[in-house]
Amino acid sequence: MKKTSGGRGSKTDAPAVTRVRTPRRENNEILATVSALLGGKRVTLQCMDGIVRMGRIPGSKKKRMWVREGDIVIISPWDFQDSKAEVIWKYTRPQVEWLERKGFLK
């Protein structure tokens, strides 16, 4: 019998993006671009509000969310130190294209 679908080698169409998480202003979330990896759980972020911040990837997301230079992420600046932030979410390539089409990215 011939295998029709499933497995690692199966070819499928590009997945249609149904929902994309956007930054929530009430939670003080901002879009940012990863500009450099500093090692450990730390990254340098170029935020959409024009500030360069040092970001920290929480341990709960470190293994599941592989962050590279140039990735678009959602961050939450620290309340007591505005130059540092937590990385909350990482966008995939189709999600970034959707954000560009809708005008979230400049």
C-alpha positions in Angstrom: 0.0 0.0 0.0 1.2 3.5 -0.8 1.6 6.0 2.0 -0.5 9.1 1.2 0.1 11.5 4.0 1.8 12.2 7.3 5.3 11.6 8.5 8.4 13.8 8.3 8.8 13.7 4.5 5.2 14.4 3.5 4.7 17.5 1.3 1.8 19.7 2.2 0.8 23.2 1.2 1.9 26.1 3.3 -0.2 26.4 6.4 -2.7 29.2 6.3 -2.3 31.6 9.2 -5.6 31.7 11.0 -4.7 33.7 14.2 -1.7 35.8 14.9 -1.0 37.1 18.4 -0.6 40.9 18.5 1.0 42.9 21.3 -1.5 43.9 23.9 -1.1 47.6 24.9 -2.9 47.1 28.3 -0.2 44.6 29.2 2.6 47.0 28.0 3.8 44.6 25.2 5.9 45.9 22.3 7.2 44.4 19.1 10.9 44.1 18.8 13.6 42.7 16.5 16.4 40.5 17.8 19.7 42.3 16.9 22.2 40.1 18.7 22.5 37.0 20.8 24.5 37.7 24.0 24.7 34.1 25.3 22.8 32.2 27.9 19.2 33.5 27.9 20.0 37.1 26.9 19.5 39.0 23.6 19.8 42.5 22.4 16.5 43.9 21.1 15.7 46.8 18.8 12.2 47.8 19.9 9.5 49.5 17.8 9.4 52.4 20.2 13.1 53.2 19.2 14.8 52.0 22.4 17.5 49.3 22.4 16.8 46.9 25.3 18.5 43.8 26.7 16.0 41.0 26.6 15.8 37.8 28.7 14.2 34.6 27.5 12.4 32.9 30.4 13.4 29.3 31.2 9.9 28.0 30.4 10.3 29.2 26.8 14.1 28.7 26.3 13.9 25.1 25.1 10.7 25.5 23.0 11.4 28.9 21.4 14.7 29.0 19.5 15.5 32.7 18.9 17.9 33.8 16.2 19.1 37.2 15.0 16.5 39.0 12.9 13.5 37.3 14.5 10.5 39.4 15.4 9.3 38.9 19.0 6.9 40.4 21.5 8.5 41.8 24.6 7.3 43.1 27.9 9.6 45.8 29.4 10.3 45.5 33.1 8.4 47.9 35.4 11.4 48.9 37.5 14.1 49.0 34.8 13.0 50.1 31.3 16.2 49.1 29.6 15.5 45.4 30.1 12.6 43.2 29.0 11.2 39.7 28.9 10.7 37.9 25.6 7.1 36.6 25.5 6.4 35.4 22.0 8.3 34.6 18.8 6.7 35.0 15.3 7.1 32.4 12.5 7.8 33.6 8.9 4.1 33.4 7.7 3.0 35.4 10.8 5.7 38.1 10.1 4.4 38.4 6.5 0.9 38.8 7.9 2.1 41.5 10.3 3.8 43.4 7.5 0.6 43.2 5.3 -1.5 44.6 8.2 0.9 47.4 9.0 2.1 46.3 12.4 5.8 46.4 11.2 7.3 49.5 9.8 
